[in-house]
Each structure stands twice: as structure tokens, then as C-alpha cells.
Amino acid sequence: MKSIPRISQDNFDSQILLSHKGKTVVIFSADWCPYCVSFFNNWSEYARVDEVYIADITDVDSELWDSFRIEVVPTMAVFENGVLVKRWDGQLQKGLTIDQIDSVNNFLANL
């Protein structure tokens, strides 16, 4: 699996919201989350997305939790020209499913 760039609250606005053009997938993830680890193991097999970032919300005080009302990690969001256009929330005790990853792929193919 290729390395996915990590972003934090400090550079999220400048990296994703203000300067990025086109479609971007952001995966809100936390290092302490076992479902995030499991998700990334499946991600490389099923994902068909080129422009991906991991928003590191390991710190429970991260403003990203509140800014995007993240309740379960991992959560995936698609931004187009800096605007949130779609998101998939992880499920309690499951994280993100392969069906949700397929849904991301289908959504991006039809944009």
C-alpha cells in the first residue's frame, strides 16, 4: 500500500479547504482505533481513489472532531474544490465496511 499523506488541524484548512482543487477524499482516523487499522488493511485492496489524505484526529481535543461532527472513526469525506460534498461515517463496533468503500468508489466515478 502506498503511503497516504497525513494532515492535522494545523494544516487542514490550507491543505484541503482553501487551496485544493478537484476531488479529494479525507479519512478521519485515530491511531488508537482498531477499526481504523482494519480499515486500512482493506483500503488498499478495494479503493480506487488517487487523491487521499488521512486527517489525524488521534488527539481527542482536535478541533476536527467538532468541526466535522465526527462521532465514529474512521469516517470518510469527499471534498470538491474545498467543499464537503459527501461523507460516510464509520459504524460502531465495525468501522467502515467494504460496501462503504465501494460506495465511495461509485460516488467518485459519477461526479
Jmol script that loads the backbone (N, CA, C; Angstrom):
load data "model"
ATOM      1  N   MET A   1       0.841  -1.179   0.000  1.00  0.00           N
ATOM      2  CA  MET A   1       0.000   0.000   0.000  1.00  0.00           C
ATOM      3  C   MET A   1       0.880   1.234   0.000  1.00  0.00           C
ATOM      4  N   LYS A   2       0.565   2.197  -0.858  1.00  0.00           N
ATOM      5  CA  LYS A   2       1.359   3.414  -0.879  1.00  0.00           C
ATOM      6  C   LYS A   2       1.032   4.257   0.347  1.00  0.00           C
ATOM      7  N   SER A   3       1.984   5.076   0.724  1.00  0.00           N
ATOM      8  CA  SER A   3       1.824   5.925   1.898  1.00  0.00           C
ATOM      9  C   SER A   3       0.806   7.030   1.615  1.00  0.00           C
ATOM     10  N   ILE A   4      -0.104   7.225   2.562  1.00  0.00           N
ATOM     11  CA  ILE A   4      -1.129   8.255   2.422  1.00  0.00           C
ATOM     12  C   ILE A   4      -0.691   9.454   3.249  1.00  0.00           C
ATOM     13  N   PRO A   5      -0.669  10.653   2.655  1.00  0.00           N
ATOM     14  CA  PRO A   5      -0.249  11.832   3.417  1.00  0.00           C
ATOM     15  C   PRO A   5      -1.185  12.098   4.594  1.00  0.00           C
ATOM     16  N   ARG A   6      -0.598  12.519   5.710  1.00  0.00           N
ATOM     17  CA  ARG A   6      -1.362  12.843   6.911  1.00  0.00           C
ATOM     18  C   ARG A   6      -1.471  14.352   7.040  1.00  0.00           C
ATOM     19  N   ILE A   7      -2.642  14.795   7.467  1.00  0.00           N
ATOM     20  CA  ILE A   7      -2.845  16.210   7.743  1.00  0.00           C
ATOM     21  C   ILE A   7      -3.419  16.329   9.150  1.00  0.00           C
ATOM     22  N   SER A   8      -3.285  17.503   9.724  1.00  0.00           N
ATOM     23  CA  SER A   8      -3.779  17.738  11.075  1.00  0.00           C
ATOM     24  C   SER A   8      -4.644  18.988  11.068  1.00  0.00           C
ATOM     25  N   GLN A   9      -5.164  19.323  12.217  1.00  0.00           N
ATOM     26  CA  GLN A   9      -5.953  20.548  12.344  1.00  0.00           C
ATOM     27  C   GLN A   9      -5.140  21.753  11.875  1.00  0.00           C
ATOM     28  N   ASP A  10      -3.836  21.739  12.165  1.00  0.00           N
ATOM     29  CA  ASP A  10      -2.982  22.877  11.828  1.00  0.00           C
ATOM     30  C   ASP A  10      -2.934  23.179  10.334  1.00  0.00           C
ATOM     31  N   ASN A  11      -2.976  22.141   9.504  1.00  0.00           N
ATOM     32  CA  ASN A  11      -2.876  22.394   8.061  1.00  0.00           C
ATOM     33  C   ASN A  11      -4.103  21.945   7.271  1.00  0.00           C
ATOM     34  N   PHE A  12      -5.178  21.533   7.941  1.00  0.00           N
ATOM     35  CA  PHE A  12      -6.364  21.047   7.237  1.00  0.00           C
ATOM     36  C   PHE A  12      -6.976  22.134   6.357  1.00  0.00           C
ATOM     37  N   ASP A  13      -7.194  23.318   6.924  1.00  0.00           N
ATOM     38  CA  ASP A  13      -7.822  24.389   6.152  1.00  0.00           C
ATOM     39  C   ASP A  13      -6.989  24.759   4.932  1.00  0.00           C
ATOM     40  N   SER A  14      -5.694  24.943   5.129  1.00  0.00           N
ATOM     41  CA  SER A  14      -4.855  25.364   3.999  1.00  0.00           C
ATOM     42  C   SER A  14      -4.677  24.250   2.979  1.00  0.00           C
ATOM     43  N   GLN A  15      -4.617  23.020   3.417  1.00  0.00           N
ATOM     44  CA  GLN A  15      -4.360  21.891   2.529  1.00  0.00           C
ATOM     45  C   GLN A  15      -5.620  21.439   1.777  1.00  0.00           C
ATOM     46  N   ILE A  16      -6.766  21.394   2.445  1.00  0.00           N
ATOM     47  CA  ILE A  16      -7.975  20.815   1.859  1.00  0.00           C
ATOM     48  C   ILE A  16      -9.008  21.880   1.484  1.00  0.00           C
ATOM     49  N   LEU A  17      -9.326  22.760   2.403  1.00  0.00           N
ATOM     50  CA  LEU A  17     -10.441  23.676   2.191  1.00  0.00           C
ATOM     51  C   LEU A  17     -10.098  24.880   1.326  1.00  0.00           C
ATOM     52  N   LEU A  18      -8.905  25.399   1.434  1.00  0.00           N
ATOM     53  CA  LEU A  18      -8.583  26.649   0.762  1.00  0.00           C
ATOM     54  C   LEU A  18      -7.836  26.492  -0.558  1.00  0.00           C
ATOM     55  N   SER A  19      -6.937  25.543  -0.650  1.00  0.00           N
ATOM     56  CA  SER A  19      -6.065  25.520  -1.829  1.00  0.00           C
ATOM     57  C   SER A  19      -6.261  24.323  -2.742  1.00  0.00           C
ATOM     58  N   HIS A  20      -6.959  23.290  -2.286  1.00  0.00           N
ATOM     59  CA  HIS A  20      -7.045  22.080  -3.093  1.00  0.00           C
ATOM     60  C   HIS A  20      -8.154  22.175  -4.125  1.00  0.00           C
ATOM     61  N   LYS A  21      -7.823  21.912  -5.365  1.00  0.00           N
ATOM     62  CA  LYS A  21      -8.800  21.920  -6.457  1.00  0.00           C
ATOM     63  C   LYS A  21      -9.107  20.489  -6.854  1.00  0.00           C
ATOM     64  N   GLY A  22     -10.337  20.236  -7.241  1.00  0.00           N
ATOM     65  CA  GLY A  22     -10.736  18.904  -7.647  1.00  0.00           C
ATOM     66  C   GLY A  22     -11.287  18.106  -6.488  1.00  0.00           C
ATOM     67  N   LYS A  23     -11.383  16.792  -6.693  1.00  0.00           N
ATOM     68  CA  LYS A  23     -11.953  15.879  -5.705  1.00  0.00           C
ATOM     69  C   LYS A  23     -10.870  15.321  -4.792  1.00  0.00           C
ATOM     70  N   THR A  24     -11.163  15.325  -3.513  1.00  0.00           N
ATOM     71  CA  THR A  24     -10.226  14.814  -2.530  1.00  0.00           C
ATOM     72  C   THR A  24     -10.982  13.987  -1.496  1.00  0.00           C
ATOM     73  N   VAL A  25     -10.443  12.836  -1.162  1.00  0.00           N
ATOM     74  CA  VAL A  25     -11.022  12.011  -0.104  1.00  0.00           C
ATOM     75  C   VAL A  25     -10.185  12.227   1.150  1.00  0.00           C
ATOM     76  N   VAL A  26     -10.880  12.495   2.260  1.00  0.00           N
ATOM     77  CA  VAL A  26     -10.213  12.642   3.547  1.00  0.00           C
ATOM     78  C   VAL A  26     -10.745  11.542   4.461  1.00  0.00           C
ATOM     79  N   ILE A  27      -9.826  10.803   5.056  1.00  0.00           N
ATOM     80  CA  ILE A  27     -10.178   9.752   6.002  1.00  0.00           C
ATOM     81  C   ILE A  27      -9.845  10.271   7.393  1.00  0.00           C
ATOM     82  N   PHE A  28     -10.872  10.496   8.203  1.00  0.00           N
ATOM     83  CA  PHE A  28     -10.667  10.908   9.583  1.00  0.00           C
ATOM     84  C   PHE A  28     -10.357   9.650  10.374  1.00  0.00           C
ATOM     85  N   SER A  29      -9.189   9.628  10.981  1.00  0.00           N
ATOM     86  CA  SER A  29      -8.689   8.412  11.607  1.00  0.00           C
ATOM     87  C   SER A  29      -7.965   8.740  12.899  1.00  0.00           C
ATOM     88  N   ALA A  30      -7.876   7.742  13.776  1.00  0.00           N
ATOM     89  CA  ALA A  30      -7.143   7.900  15.025  1.00  0.00           C
ATOM     90  C   ALA A  30      -6.232   6.692  15.232  1.00  0.00           C
ATOM     91  N   ASP A  31      -5.032   6.945  15.685  1.00  0.00           N
ATOM     92  CA  ASP A  31      -4.054   5.870  15.879  1.00  0.00           C
ATOM     93  C   ASP A  31      -4.523   4.815  16.881  1.00  0.00           C
ATOM     94  N   TRP A  32      -5.340   5.205  17.851  1.00  0.00           N
ATOM     95  CA  TRP A  32      -5.779   4.277  18.903  1.00  0.00           C
ATOM     96  C   TRP A  32      -6.966   3.423  18.476  1.00  0.00           C
ATOM     97  N   CYS A  33      -7.488   3.630  17.282  1.00  0.00           N
ATOM     98  CA  CYS A  33      -8.718   2.970  16.828  1.00  0.00           C
ATOM     99  C   CYS A  33      -8.409   1.655  16.094  1.00  0.00           C
ATOM    100  N   PRO A  34      -8.806   0.498  16.653  1.00  0.00           N
ATOM    101  CA  PRO A  34      -8.538  -0.776  15.973  1.00  0.00           C
ATOM    102  C   PRO A  34      -9.301  -0.908  14.654  1.00  0.00           C
ATOM    103  N   TYR A  35     -10.434  -0.233  14.545  1.00  0.00           N
ATOM    104  CA  TYR A  35     -11.211  -0.304  13.308  1.00  0.00           C
ATOM    105  C   TYR A  35     -10.538   0.486  12.188  1.00  0.00           C
ATOM    106  N   CYS A  36      -9.775   1.510  12.551  1.00  0.00           N
ATOM    107  CA  CYS A  36      -9.009   2.259  11.554  1.00  0.00           C
ATOM    108  C   CYS A  36      -7.911   1.377  10.974  1.00  0.00           C
ATOM    109  N   VAL A  37      -7.231   0.635  11.829  1.00  0.00           N
ATOM    110  CA  VAL A  37      -6.178  -0.275  11.373  1.00  0.00           C
ATOM    111  C   VAL A  37      -6.774  -1.313  10.422  1.00  0.00           C
ATOM    112  N   SER A  38      -7.882  -1.898  10.805  1.00  0.00           N
ATOM    113  CA  SER A  38      -8.558  -2.889   9.969  1.00  0.00           C
ATOM    114  C   SER A  38      -9.006  -2.276   8.644  1.00  0.00           C
ATOM    115  N   PHE A  39      -9.530  -1.060   8.713  1.00  0.00           N
ATOM    116  CA  PHE A  39      -9.979  -0.367   7.507  1.00  0.00           C
ATOM    117  C   PHE A  39      -8.829  -0.196   6.520  1.00  0.00           C
ATOM    118  N   PHE A  40      -7.675   0.256   6.993  1.00  0.00           N
ATOM    119  CA  PHE A  40      -6.554   0.487   6.088  1.00  0.00           C
ATOM    120  C   PHE A  40      -6.037  -0.807   5.475  1.00  0.00           C
ATOM    121  N   ASN A  41      -6.191  -1.913   6.154  1.00  0.00           N
ATOM    122  CA  ASN A  41      -5.830  -3.197   5.556  1.00  0.00           C
ATOM    123  C   ASN A  41      -6.732  -3.508   4.360  1.00  0.00           C
ATOM    124  N   ASN A  42      -8.014  -3.177   4.447  1.00  0.00           N
ATOM    125  CA  ASN A  42      -8.954  -3.397   3.339  1.00  0.00           C
ATOM    126  C   ASN A  42      -8.865  -2.301   2.279  1.00  0.00           C
ATOM    127  N   TRP A  43      -8.503  -1.110   2.701  1.00  0.00           N
ATOM    128  CA  TRP A  43      -8.497   0.049   1.803  1.00  0.00           C
ATOM    129  C   TRP A  43      -7.648  -0.206   0.559  1.00  0.00           C
ATOM    130  N   SER A  44      -6.444  -0.711   0.733  1.00  0.00           N
ATOM    131  CA  SER A  44      -5.538  -0.880  -0.399  1.00  0.00           C
ATOM    132  C   SER A  44      -6.080  -1.871  -1.419  1.00  0.00           C
ATOM    133  N   GLU A  45      -6.880  -2.817  -0.971  1.00  0.00           N
ATOM    134  CA  GLU A  45      -7.430  -3.812  -1.887  1.00  0.00           C
ATOM    135  C   GLU A  45      -8.626  -3.285  -2.679  1.00  0.00           C
ATOM    136  N   TYR A  46      -9.420  -2.411  -2.073  1.00  0.00           N
ATOM    137  CA  TYR A  46     -10.691  -2.017  -2.681  1.00  0.00           C
ATOM    138  C   TYR A  46     -10.756  -0.585  -3.191  1.00  0.00           C
ATOM    139  N   ALA A  47      -9.929   0.285  -2.712  1.00  0.00           N
ATOM    140  CA  ALA A  47     -10.044   1.695  -3.070  1.00  0.00           C
ATOM    141  C   ALA A  47      -9.612   1.957  -4.504  1.00  0.00           C
ATOM    142  N   ARG A  48     -10.297   2.858  -5.126  1.00  0.00           N
ATOM    143  CA  ARG A  48      -9.962   3.285  -6.489  1.00  0.00           C
ATOM    144  C   ARG A  48      -9.829   4.803  -6.536  1.00  0.00           C
ATOM    145  N   VAL A  49      -9.177   5.352  -5.535  1.00  0.00           N
ATOM    146  CA  VAL A  49      -9.076   6.796  -5.367  1.00  0.00           C
ATOM    147  C   VAL A  49      -7.609   7.188  -5.354  1.00  0.00           C
ATOM    148  N   ASP A  50      -7.269   8.253  -6.056  1.00  0.00           N
ATOM    149  CA  ASP A  50      -5.886   8.709  -6.116  1.00  0.00           C
ATOM    150  C   ASP A  50      -5.556   9.784  -5.087  1.00  0.00           C
ATOM    151  N   GLU A  51      -6.450  10.740  -4.910  1.00  0.00           N
ATOM    152  CA  GLU A  51      -6.171  11.884  -4.044  1.00  0.00           C
ATOM    153  C   GLU A  51      -6.779  11.656  -2.669  1.00  0.00           C
ATOM    154  N   VAL A  52      -5.970  11.149  -1.742  1.00  0.00           N
ATOM    155  CA  VAL A  52      -6.443  10.761  -0.417  1.00  0.00           C
ATOM    156  C   VAL A  52      -5.522  11.346   0.648  1.00  0.00           C
ATOM    157  N   TYR A  53      -6.131  11.798   1.731  1.00  0.00           N
ATOM    158  CA  TYR A  53      -5.388  12.267   2.893  1.00  0.00           C
ATOM    159  C   TYR A  53      -5.968  11.617   4.138  1.00  0.00           C
ATOM    160  N   ILE A  54      -5.133  11.425   5.142  1.00  0.00           N
ATOM    161  CA  ILE A  54      -5.595  10.987   6.452  1.00  0.00           C
ATOM    162  C   ILE A  54      -5.603  12.210   7.355  1.00  0.00           C
ATOM    163  N   ALA A  55      -6.784  12.532   7.891  1.00  0.00           N
ATOM    164  CA  ALA A  55      -6.883  13.609   8.874  1.00  0.00           C
ATOM    165  C   ALA A  55      -6.668  12.973  10.235  1.00  0.00           C
ATOM    166  N   ASP A  56      -5.556  13.278  10.817  1.00  0.00           N
ATOM    167  CA  ASP A  56      -5.166  12.665  12.083  1.00  0.00           C
ATOM    168  C   ASP A  56      -5.914  13.323  13.236  1.00  0.00           C
ATOM    169  N   ILE A  57      -6.868  12.586  13.814  1.00  0.00           N
ATOM    170  CA  ILE A  57      -7.615  13.109  14.955  1.00  0.00           C
ATOM    171  C   ILE A  57      -7.356  12.246  16.186  1.00  0.00           C
ATOM    172  N   THR A  58      -6.114  11.773  16.282  1.00  0.00           N
ATOM    173  CA  THR A  58      -5.714  10.959  17.419  1.00  0.00           C
ATOM    174  C   THR A  58      -5.910  11.710  18.730  1.00  0.00           C
ATOM    175  N   ASP A  59      -5.614  12.987  18.723  1.00  0.00           N
ATOM    176  CA  ASP A  59      -5.792  13.813  19.914  1.00  0.00           C
ATOM    177  C   ASP A  59      -7.281  14.091  20.098  1.00  0.00           C
ATOM    178  N   VAL A  60      -7.852  13.659  21.213  1.00  0.00           N
ATOM    179  CA  VAL A  60      -9.285  13.835  21.426  1.00  0.00           C
ATOM    180  C   VAL A  60      -9.683  15.305  21.540  1.00  0.00           C
ATOM    181  N   ASP A  61      -8.710  16.190  21.696  1.00  0.00           N
ATOM    182  CA  ASP A  61      -9.003  17.620  21.736  1.00  0.00           C
ATOM    183  C   ASP A  61      -8.945  18.258  20.349  1.00  0.00           C
ATOM    184  N   SER A  62      -8.699  17.472  19.321  1.00  0.00           N
ATOM    185  CA  SER A  62      -8.601  18.009  17.967  1.00  0.00           C
ATOM    186  C   SER A  62      -9.890  18.719  17.585  1.00  0.00           C
ATOM    187  N   GLU A  63      -9.749  19.898  17.035  1.00  0.00           N
ATOM    188  CA  GLU A  63     -10.914  20.662  16.590  1.00  0.00           C
ATOM    189  C   GLU A  63     -11.633  19.968  15.434  1.00  0.00           C
ATOM    190  N   LEU A  64     -10.950  19.068  14.735  1.00  0.00           N
ATOM    191  CA  LEU A  64     -11.596  18.361  13.627  1.00  0.00           C
ATOM    192  C   LEU A  64     -12.763  17.500  14.099  1.00  0.00           C
ATOM    193  N   TRP A  65     -12.677  16.960  15.334  1.00  0.00           N
ATOM    194  CA  TRP A  65     -13.805  16.194  15.886  1.00  0.00           C
ATOM    195  C   TRP A  65     -15.076  17.037  15.851  1.00  0.00           C
ATOM    196  N   ASP A  66     -14.948  18.275  16.340  1.00  0.00           N
ATOM    197  CA  ASP A  66     -16.106  19.164  16.420  1.00  0.00           C
ATOM    198  C   ASP A  66     -16.449  19.799  15.081  1.00  0.00           C
ATOM    199  N   SER A  67     -15.435  20.229  14.353  1.00  0.00           N
ATOM    200  CA  SER A  67     -15.677  20.912  13.082  1.00  0.00           C
ATOM    201  C   SER A  67     -16.513  20.076  12.126  1.00  0.00           C
ATOM    202  N   PHE A  68     -16.258  18.770  12.109  1.00  0.00           N
ATOM    203  CA  PHE A  68     -16.971  17.894  11.177  1.00  0.00           C
ATOM    204  C   PHE A  68     -17.915  16.935  11.886  1.00  0.00           C
ATOM    205  N   ARG A  69     -18.121  17.167  13.174  1.00  0.00           N
ATOM    206  CA  ARG A  69     -19.032  16.349  13.983  1.00  0.00           C
ATOM    207  C   ARG A  69     -18.734  14.853  13.823  1.00  0.00           C
ATOM    208  N   ILE A  70     -17.473  14.523  13.974  1.00  0.00           N
ATOM    209  CA  ILE A  70     -17.046  13.130  13.875  1.00  0.00           C
ATOM    210  C   ILE A  70     -17.456  12.411  15.164  1.00  0.00           C
ATOM    211  N   GLU A  71     -18.174  11.323  15.016  1.00  0.00           N
ATOM    212  CA  GLU A  71     -18.590  10.539  16.176  1.00  0.00           C
ATOM    213  C   GLU A  71     -17.923   9.169  16.205  1.00  0.00           C
ATOM    214  N   VAL A  72     -17.632   8.617  15.030  1.00  0.00           N
ATOM    215  CA  VAL A  72     -17.013   7.296  14.923  1.00  0.00           C
ATOM    216  C   VAL A  72     -15.898   7.386  13.890  1.00  0.00           C
ATOM    217  N   VAL A  73     -14.752   6.812  14.219  1.00  0.00           N
ATOM    218  CA  VAL A  73     -13.666   6.731  13.249  1.00  0.00           C
ATOM    219  C   VAL A  73     -13.471   5.277  12.855  1.00  0.00           C
ATOM    220  N   PRO A  74     -13.062   5.019  11.627  1.00  0.00           N
ATOM    221  CA  PRO A  74     -12.808   6.016  10.601  1.00  0.00           C
ATOM    222  C   PRO A  74     -14.109   6.551   9.997  1.00  0.00           C
ATOM    223  N   THR A  75     -14.026   7.783   9.528  1.00  0.00           N
ATOM    224  CA  THR A  75     -15.077   8.427   8.755  1.00  0.00           C
ATOM    225  C   THR A  75     -14.421   8.944   7.489  1.00  0.00           C
ATOM    226  N   MET A  76     -15.092   8.787   6.349  1.00  0.00           N
ATOM    227  CA  MET A  76     -14.551   9.277   5.078  1.00  0.00           C
ATOM    228  C   MET A  76     -15.401  10.423   4.577  1.00  0.00           C
ATOM    229  N   ALA A  77     -14.736  11.397   3.966  1.00  0.00           N
ATOM    230  CA  ALA A  77     -15.434  12.544   3.405  1.00  0.00           C
ATOM    231  C   ALA A  77     -14.835  12.876   2.046  1.00  0.00           C
ATOM    232  N   VAL A  78     -15.698  13.300   1.124  1.00  0.00           N
ATOM    233  CA  VAL A  78     -15.235  13.750  -0.191  1.00  0.00           C
ATOM    234  C   VAL A  78     -15.441  15.260  -0.261  1.00  0.00           C
ATOM    235  N   PHE A  79     -14.361  15.942  -0.598  1.00  0.00           N
ATOM    236  CA  PHE A  79     -14.398  17.380  -0.799  1.00  0.00           C
ATOM    237  C   PHE A  79     -14.182  17.641  -2.282  1.00  0.00           C
ATOM    238  N   GLU A  80     -14.916  18.590  -2.814  1.00  0.00           N
ATOM    239  CA  GLU A  80     -14.684  19.019  -4.194  1.00  0.00           C
ATOM    240  C   GLU A  80     -14.439  20.514  -4.169  1.00  0.00           C
ATOM    241  N   ASN A  81     -13.256  20.909  -4.620  1.00  0.00           N
ATOM    242  CA  ASN A  81     -12.826  22.308  -4.571  1.00  0.00           C
ATOM    243  C   ASN A  81     -13.001  22.896  -3.179  1.00  0.00           C
ATOM    244  N   GLY A  82     -12.683  22.101  -2.157  1.00  0.00           N
ATOM    245  CA  GLY A  82     -12.720  22.572  -0.785  1.00  0.00           C
ATOM    246  C   GLY A  82     -14.073  22.521  -0.104  1.00  0.00           C
ATOM    247  N   VAL A  83     -15.102  22.022  -0.792  1.00  0.00           N
ATOM    248  CA  VAL A  83     -16.448  21.950  -0.236  1.00  0.00           C
ATOM    249  C   VAL A  83     -16.797  20.488   0.031  1.00  0.00           C
ATOM    250  N   LEU A  84     -17.290  20.216   1.228  1.00  0.00           N
ATOM    251  CA  LEU A  84     -17.721  18.860   1.573  1.00  0.00           C
ATOM    252  C   LEU A  84     -18.955  18.505   0.748  1.00  0.00           C
ATOM    253  N   VAL A  85     -18.858  17.408  -0.022  1.00  0.00           N
ATOM    254  CA  VAL A  85     -19.982  17.010  -0.863  1.00  0.00           C
ATOM    255  C   VAL A  85     -20.612  15.687  -0.444  1.00  0.00           C
ATOM    256  N   LYS A  86     -19.873  14.863   0.320  1.00  0.00           N
ATOM    257  CA  LYS A  86     -20.425  13.571   0.744  1.00  0.00           C
ATOM    258  C   LYS A  86     -19.544  13.007   1.851  1.00  0.00           C
ATOM    259  N   ARG A  87     -20.182  12.253   2.758  1.00  0.00           N
ATOM    260  CA  ARG A  87     -19.387  11.584   3.788  1.00  0.00           C
ATOM    261  C   ARG A  87     -20.005  10.253   4.164  1.00  0.00           C
ATOM    262  N   TRP A  88     -19.142   9.375   4.655  1.00  0.00           N
ATOM    263  CA  TRP A  88     -19.535   8.047   5.122  1.00  0.00           C
ATOM    264  C   TRP A  88     -18.998   7.903   6.535  1.00  0.00           C
ATOM    265  N   ASP A  89     -19.882   7.709   7.481  1.00  0.00           N
ATOM    266  CA  ASP A  89     -19.479   7.568   8.876  1.00  0.00           C
ATOM    267  C   ASP A  89     -19.236   6.110   9.199  1.00  0.00           C
ATOM    268  N   GLY A  90     -18.177   5.873   9.958  1.00  0.00           N
ATOM    269  CA  GLY A  90     -17.930   4.527  10.442  1.00  0.00           C
ATOM    270  C   GLY A  90     -19.073   4.074  11.338  1.00  0.00           C
ATOM    271  N   GLN A  91     -19.216   2.778  11.459  1.00  0.00           N
ATOM    272  CA  GLN A  91     -20.264   2.205  12.289  1.00  0.00           C
ATOM    273  C   GLN A  91     -19.655   1.723  13.598  1.00  0.00           C
ATOM    274  N   LEU A  92     -20.385   1.924  14.687  1.00  0.00           N
ATOM    275  CA  LEU A  92     -19.904   1.460  15.980  1.00  0.00           C
ATOM    276  C   LEU A  92     -19.601  -0.033  15.921  1.00  0.00           C
ATOM    277  N   GLN A  93     -18.485  -0.412  16.500  1.00  0.00           N
ATOM    278  CA  GLN A  93     -18.050  -1.798  16.578  1.00  0.00           C
ATOM    279  C   GLN A  93     -17.722  -2.420  15.215  1.00  0.00           C
ATOM    280  N   LYS A  94     -17.701  -1.612  14.125  1.00  0.00           N
ATOM    281  CA  LYS A  94     -17.394  -2.142  12.795  1.00  0.00           C
ATOM    282  C   LYS A  94     -16.432  -1.265  12.017  1.00  0.00           C
ATOM    283  N   GLY A  95     -16.479   0.026  12.209  1.00  0.00           N
ATOM    284  CA  GLY A  95     -15.705   0.936  11.377  1.00  0.00           C
ATOM    285  C   GLY A  95     -16.381   1.111  10.024  1.00  0.00           C
ATOM    286  N   LEU A  96     -15.588   1.302   8.985  1.00  0.00           N
ATOM    287  CA  LEU A  96     -16.121   1.413   7.624  1.00  0.00           C
ATOM    288  C   LEU A  96     -16.113   0.045   6.971  1.00  0.00           C
ATOM    289  N   THR A  97     -17.157  -0.247   6.230  1.00  0.00           N
ATOM    290  CA  THR A  97     -17.298  -1.558   5.604  1.00  0.00           C
ATOM    291  C   THR A  97     -16.810  -1.533   4.159  1.00  0.00           C
ATOM    292  N   ILE A  98     -16.627  -2.696   3.604  1.00  0.00           N
ATOM    293  CA  ILE A  98     -16.253  -2.804   2.191  1.00  0.00           C
ATOM    294  C   ILE A  98     -17.343  -2.204   1.316  1.00  0.00           C
ATOM    295  N   ASP A  99     -18.607  -2.365   1.698  1.00  0.00           N
ATOM    296  CA  ASP A  99     -19.706  -1.748   0.945  1.00  0.00           C
ATOM    297  C   ASP A  99     -19.586  -0.229   0.939  1.00  0.00           C
ATOM    298  N   GLN A 100     -19.165   0.352   2.065  1.00  0.00           N
ATOM    299  CA  GLN A 100     -18.979   1.794   2.103  1.00  0.00           C
ATOM    300  C   GLN A 100     -17.814   2.224   1.215  1.00  0.00           C
ATOM    301  N   ILE A 101     -16.746   1.456   1.198  1.00  0.00           N
ATOM    302  CA  ILE A 101     -15.622   1.766   0.301  1.00  0.00           C
ATOM    303  C   ILE A 101     -16.092   1.701  -1.150  1.00  0.00           C
ATOM    304  N   ASP A 102     -16.885   0.682  -1.497  1.00  0.00           N
ATOM    305  CA  ASP A 102     -17.451   0.595  -2.852  1.00  0.00           C
ATOM    306  C   ASP A 102     -18.325   1.796  -3.155  1.00  0.00           C
ATOM    307  N   SER A 103     -19.085   2.246  -2.167  1.00  0.00           N
ATOM    308  CA  SER A 103     -19.942   3.415  -2.338  1.00  0.00           C
ATOM    309  C   SER A 103     -19.105   4.664  -2.639  1.00  0.00           C
ATOM    310  N   VAL A 104     -17.966   4.803  -1.968  1.00  0.00           N
ATOM    311  CA  VAL A 104     -17.055   5.914  -2.249  1.00  0.00           C
ATOM    312  C   VAL A 104     -16.587   5.845  -3.687  1.00  0.00           C
ATOM    313  N   ASN A 105     -16.144   4.671  -4.116  1.00  0.00           N
ATOM    314  CA  ASN A 105     -15.676   4.495  -5.491  1.00  0.00           C
ATOM    315  C   ASN A 105     -16.757   4.855  -6.501  1.00  0.00           C
ATOM    316  N   ASN A 106     -17.983   4.369  -6.274  1.00  0.00           N
ATOM    317  CA  ASN A 106     -19.108   4.669  -7.181  1.00  0.00           C
ATOM    318  C   ASN A 106     -19.445   6.143  -7.186  1.00  0.00           C
ATOM    319  N   PHE A 107     -19.444   6.759  -6.019  1.00  0.00           N
ATOM    320  CA  PHE A 107     -19.740   8.188  -5.918  1.00  0.00           C
ATOM    321  C   PHE A 107     -18.736   9.005  -6.714  1.00  0.00           C
ATOM    322  N   LEU A 108     -17.458   8.701  -6.538  1.00  0.00           N
ATOM    323  CA  LEU A 108     -16.422   9.465  -7.242  1.00  0.00           C
ATOM    324  C   LEU A 108     -16.472   9.231  -8.746  1.00  0.00           C
ATOM    325  N   ALA A 109     -16.820   8.035  -9.163  1.00  0.00           N
ATOM    326  CA  ALA A 109     -16.893   7.738 -10.597  1.00  0.00           C
ATOM    327  C   ALA A 109     -18.022   8.522 -11.265  1.00  0.00           C
ATOM    328  N   ASN A 110     -19.037   8.880 -10.490  1.00  0.00           N
ATOM    329  CA  ASN A 110     -20.192   9.574 -11.069  1.00  0.00           C
ATOM    330  C   ASN A 110     -20.182  11.072 -10.856  1.00  0.00           C
ATOM    331  N   LEU A 111     -19.112  11.616 -10.273  1.00  0.00           N
ATOM    332  CA  LEU A 111     -19.032  13.072 -10.095  1.00  0.00           C
ATOM    333  C   LEU A 111     -18.693  13.753 -11.391  1.00  0.00           C
TER     334      LEU A 111
END
end "model"
wireframe off; spacefill off
backbone 0.3
color backbone group
